[in-house]
Amino acid sequence: MLLAIDVGNTNFTMGLFREEELLAKFRMTTKLPRTSDEYGIAIRELIRNQGEDPAEVDDIIIASVVPDIMHSLTSCIIKYFDRKPIIVSAGIKTGIRVATENPRQTGADRIVDAVAAYYLYGGPVIVVDFGTATTYDLVEPDGTFAVGVTAPGIRTSARALWGDAAMLPEIEIRKPETILARETVSSMQAGLVYGYIGQTEYIISQMKKESGYTDAKVVATGGLGNILAAATESIDIYDPILTLEGLRLIYERNRFRSRRPDGRKDA
């Protein structure tokens, strides 16, 4: 089995694959500091809770935007899974060309999403990932990752709203029935969700207009993306496992990089 790990600013999202089949998906928080032993025990237990055997994990691939935890996480994989993980970073084979001004500064999560969207849905494609930050990335017809837009995520905006305004409460983020709110909670929900729908539609429209790819498919993923995708015709597809699929596709191009820590191959 392949264990794919997407390390985001808020959560780890992990998926277990057997060939192309996603067997299980689970999460753990990123913000809680852990030792390599704590990571190892927690991940193995999460795998068991999904009805799978951690001993059957043959390979691991990781994409991370949180450098501070990578030493402990990599040590955990080596110690508890007897594997040196594949890390999505500069030099890895992805199947797309990153042509941004400084490719090394392009987040691993964005590259993984771009790979999945391009190979699963074709190009040109705009990939929207609703995470801690919301990212909008354009992959051209020939597989070139050309440009990207970064905005605060909807939860990030919400925390700023109730964190900096003493009289405003913490609320559930959901789309109210109407934008014509008559009390505080629904007025905040309306401002956040309808405001974000407007932002999403405008950014997508402007990216299509300025790039000339007016027929680009729009694929969304991430946290609250299902709420927003259902509320706008600007998004064609919502794929909740897009990042995990991207990790699987990149693994297929680099699978022989994964070895035991001592360099031995499996029998």
GIWO-V282830 format. One record per residue. N is the residue number from 1. RES is the residue in one small letter. NEAR is the number of other C-alpha atoms within 12 Angstrom. Layout:
# GIWO-V282830
N RES NEAR
N RES NEAR
This chain:
# GIWO-V282830
1 m 27
2 l 42
3 l 45
4 a 47
5 i 45
6 d 46
7 v 39
8 g 35
9 n 26
10 t 24
11 n 23
12 f 34
13 t 36
14 m 38
15 g 41
16 l 41
17 f 32
18 r 19
19 e 19
20 e 18
21 e 17
22 l 23
23 l 23
24 a 26
25 k 30
26 f 28
27 r 25
28 m 27
29 t 21
30 t 27
31 k 15
32 l 15
33 p 17
34 r 23
35 t 21
36 s 23
37 d 22
38 e 21
39 y 31
40 g 25
41 i 21
42 a 25
43 i 38
44 r 29
45 e 21
46 l 25
47 i 31
48 r 19
49 n 15
50 q 20
51 g 15
52 e 24
53 d 22
54 p 28
55 a 19
56 e 21
57 v 29
58 d 33
59 d 41
60 i 45
61 i 48
62 i 42
63 a 43
64 s 37
65 v 31
66 v 24
67 p 20
68 d 19
69 i 27
70 m 29
71 h 20
72 s 22
73 l 40
74 t 33
75 s 24
76 c 29
77 i 41
78 i 28
79 k 24
80 y 30
81 f 34
82 d 28
83 r 34
84 k 30
85 p 38
86 i 38
87 i 38
88 v 39
89 s 29
90 a 19
91 g 17
92 i 28
93 k 25
94 t 34
95 g 28
96 i 34
97 r 27
98 v 35
99 a 22
100 t 21
101 e 12
102 n 14
103 p 22
104 r 17
105 q 17
106 t 30
107 g 32
108 a 35
109 d 46
110 r 52
111 i 52
112 v 49
113 d 48
114 a 52
115 v 46
116 a 38
117 a 47
118 y 38
119 y 29
120 l 25
121 y 29
122 g 26
123 g 31
124 p 33
125 v 43
126 i 51
127 v 53
128 v 50
129 d 47
130 f 40
131 g 35
132 t 28
133 a 27
134 t 33
135 t 36
136 y 43
137 d 46
138 l 48
139 v 44
140 e 35
141 p 25
142 d 20
143 g 28
144 t 28
145 f 37
146 a 32
147 v 30
148 g 35
149 v 26
150 t 23
151 a 23
152 p 23
153 g 32
154 i 37
155 r 31
156 t 24
157 s 26
158 a 30
159 r 23
160 a 18
161 l 22
162 w 22
163 g 16
164 d 14
165 a 13
166 a 11
167 m 12
168 l 20
169 p 22
170 e 22
171 i 21
172 e 21
173 i 30
174 r 30
175 k 32
176 p 24
177 e 15
178 t 17
179 i 21
180 l 16
181 a 17
182 r 14
183 e 15
184 t 18
185 v 25
186 s 26
187 s 26
188 m 35
189 q 35
190 a 28
191 g 27
192 l 36
193 v 36
194 y 30
195 g 23
196 y 35
197 i 32
198 g 21
199 q 28
200 t 39
201 e 25
202 y 20
203 i 30
204 i 38
205 s 25
206 q 21
207 m 33
208 k 27
209 k 14
210 e 13
211 s 24
212 g 16
213 y 22
214 t 21
215 d 21
216 a 32
217 k 33
218 v 40
219 v 45
220 a 44
221 t 39
222 g 38
223 g 31
224 l 33
225 g 39
226 n 28
227 i 26
228 l 37
229 a 33
230 a 19
231 a 25
232 t 26
233 e 21
234 s 32
235 i 33
236 d 28
237 i 29
238 y 33
239 d 30
240 p 29
241 i 38
242 l 40
243 t 48
244 l 46
245 e 43
246 g 41
247 l 52
248 r 43
249 l 34
250 i 39
251 y 39
252 e 26
253 r 21
254 n 25
255 r 25
256 f 24
257 r 25
258 s 32
259 r 25
260 r 24
261 p 23
262 d 13
263 g 14
264 r 14
265 k 16
266 d 14
267 a 5
